């Protein structure tokens, strides 16, 4: 089991993701428990990037996301598929990048400090089973690099948990 996360200093974000993913995969190899794997993924991303908020919402009831493991300030507990950025990603089963959350129709403001957001759905057998939600206190903080690597992290969580 890893005791220390190695985060390259002065590296660009692609290099940070490239270094973090195998460390996370090694930690997740110890268990198939999805909640434990989500908790470690949230911790790795929060430590590696110091995002404002990193966490998971799980589908425990149809068309409803319920708060799962996270790192950051208090969060909304339930989010319907019909509302917000998380709901859109869950409903469409596609990653959503929002450069300015204030400009997103129906955005759910769990924290007034969140300025931009990316949400990546975890899809198994064509159904959304969770979403990874990452918020930044900076505008326009997410791009295709984040999308590529966060989708790899979501895939790793699913793989390790099955």
C-alpha positions as CSV (number, residue, x, y, z in Angstrom):
1,X,0.0,0.0,0.0
2,X,1.3,3.4,-0.9
3,X,2.0,5.7,2.0
4,X,3.1,8.8,0.1
5,X,1.8,10.3,-3.1
6,X,4.5,11.6,-5.4
7,X,3.4,14.7,-7.1
8,X,5.9,16.2,-9.6
9,X,6.7,19.8,-8.8
10,X,6.8,22.3,-11.6
11,X,5.2,19.9,-14.1
12,X,2.3,20.7,-16.4
13,X,-1.0,19.2,-15.6
14,X,-0.7,16.4,-18.2
15,X,2.5,15.2,-16.6
16,X,1.0,15.4,-13.1
17,X,-2.0,13.3,-14.3
18,X,0.5,10.9,-16.0
19,X,2.4,10.5,-12.6
20,X,-0.7,10.2,-10.4
21,X,-2.7,7.6,-12.4
22,X,-0.4,4.6,-11.9
23,X,-0.1,5.5,-8.2
24,X,-3.8,5.6,-7.8
25,X,-4.1,2.3,-9.7
26,X,-1.6,0.7,-7.3
27,X,-3.6,1.9,-4.3
28,X,-6.9,0.7,-5.8
29,X,-5.5,-2.7,-6.6
30,X,-5.8,-3.5,-2.8
31,X,-9.7,-3.6,-2.9
32,X,-12.7,-3.9,-5.2
33,X,-14.8,-1.7,-2.9
34,X,-16.0,1.1,-5.1
35,X,-16.5,3.6,-2.2
36,X,-13.0,3.0,-1.0
37,X,-11.6,3.5,-4.5
38,X,-13.7,6.7,-5.0
39,X,-12.3,8.0,-1.7
40,X,-8.7,7.4,-2.7
41,X,-9.3,8.9,-6.2
42,X,-10.8,12.0,-4.6
43,X,-7.8,12.3,-2.2
44,X,-5.3,11.8,-5.0
45,X,-6.9,14.5,-7.2
46,X,-7.3,17.0,-4.3
47,X,-3.7,16.4,-3.2
48,X,-2.3,16.5,-6.7
49,X,-4.0,19.6,-7.9
50,X,-5.5,21.3,-4.9
51,X,-8.8,21.7,-6.7
52,X,-11.6,23.5,-4.7
53,X,-13.7,20.4,-4.5
54,X,-13.3,16.8,-5.8
55,X,-15.9,14.1,-5.2
56,X,-18.3,11.5,-6.4
57,X,-22.0,11.3,-6.6
58,X,-23.4,7.8,-6.8
59,X,-26.7,6.6,-8.4
60,X,-28.5,4.8,-5.5
61,X,-32.0,5.5,-6.8
62,X,-33.1,6.0,-10.4
63,X,-32.4,9.4,-11.9
64,X,-30.9,10.7,-8.6
65,X,-27.3,11.3,-7.7
66,X,-26.4,11.0,-4.0
67,X,-23.2,12.4,-2.5
68,X,-20.3,9.9,-2.1
69,X,-16.7,10.2,-1.1
70,X,-15.3,13.7,-1.5
71,X,-12.5,16.1,-0.5
72,X,-13.4,19.8,0.1
73,X,-16.1,21.9,1.8
74,X,-19.6,20.6,2.5
75,X,-21.6,19.6,-0.5
76,X,-25.1,19.1,-1.8
77,X,-26.4,15.7,-0.9
78,X,-28.9,14.9,-3.7
79,X,-28.9,16.0,-7.3
80,X,-31.6,14.9,-9.7
81,X,-30.5,13.9,-13.2
82,X,-32.7,16.8,-14.5
83,X,-30.6,19.5,-12.7
84,X,-27.2,21.0,-12.7
85,X,-23.9,20.1,-14.3
86,X,-23.7,16.7,-12.5
87,X,-27.3,15.9,-13.6
88,X,-26.5,16.7,-17.3
89,X,-23.3,14.5,-17.3
90,X,-25.3,11.7,-15.7
91,X,-28.2,12.0,-18.0
92,X,-26.2,12.4,-21.2
93,X,-23.5,9.9,-20.1
94,X,-20.9,12.3,-21.4
95,X,-18.3,14.6,-19.8
96,X,-19.3,18.2,-19.3
97,X,-16.8,21.0,-19.0
98,X,-18.1,24.4,-17.7
99,X,-15.7,27.3,-17.9
100,X,-18.0,29.6,-15.9
101,X,-20.6,28.0,-13.6
102,X,-22.5,31.3,-13.4
103,X,-23.2,31.0,-17.2
104,X,-24.5,27.4,-17.0
105,X,-28.3,27.3,-17.0
106,X,-29.6,25.5,-13.9
107,X,-26.2,25.3,-12.1
108,X,-26.5,24.2,-8.5
109,X,-24.4,26.4,-6.4
110,X,-23.2,24.1,-3.6
111,X,-20.3,26.5,-3.0
112,X,-20.1,30.1,-4.0
113,X,-16.4,29.7,-4.4
114,X,-16.7,27.3,-7.3
115,X,-16.1,29.1,-10.6
116,X,-15.5,26.3,-13.1
117,X,-16.4,22.6,-13.2
118,X,-15.8,19.4,-15.0
119,X,-18.0,16.3,-14.5
120,X,-17.2,12.9,-15.8
121,X,-19.8,10.1,-15.7
122,X,-18.9,6.5,-14.7
123,X,-20.9,4.4,-17.1
124,X,-21.3,0.6,-16.7
125,X,-23.4,-1.4,-19.2
126,X,-24.8,1.7,-20.7
127,X,-26.0,3.1,-17.4
128,X,-24.5,6.0,-15.3
129,X,-23.5,4.5,-11.9
130,X,-21.7,7.6,-10.6
131,X,-20.2,10.9,-11.6
132,X,-16.8,12.4,-10.7
133,X,-17.3,16.1,-10.0
134,X,-14.3,18.5,-9.9
135,X,-14.7,22.2,-9.1
136,X,-12.2,25.0,-9.3
137,X,-12.1,28.4,-7.6
138,X,-10.7,29.7,-10.9
139,X,-12.7,30.5,-14.1
140,X,-12.0,28.3,-17.2
141,X,-9.7,25.9,-15.2
142,X,-10.6,22.7,-17.2
143,X,-9.8,21.6,-20.7
144,X,-9.4,18.6,-22.9
145,X,-6.3,17.5,-20.9
146,X,-8.4,17.3,-17.8
147,X,-11.2,15.5,-19.7
148,X,-8.8,12.9,-21.1
149,X,-7.1,12.1,-17.8
150,X,-10.2,12.3,-15.6
151,X,-12.0,9.9,-18.0
152,X,-9.0,7.6,-17.5
153,X,-9.3,7.9,-13.7
154,X,-13.0,7.1,-13.9
155,X,-12.3,4.1,-16.0
156,X,-9.7,3.0,-13.5
157,X,-12.1,3.3,-10.6
158,X,-14.7,1.2,-12.5
159,X,-12.0,-1.4,-13.5
160,X,-10.6,-1.7,-10.0
161,X,-14.1,-2.0,-8.5
162,X,-15.5,-4.8,-10.6
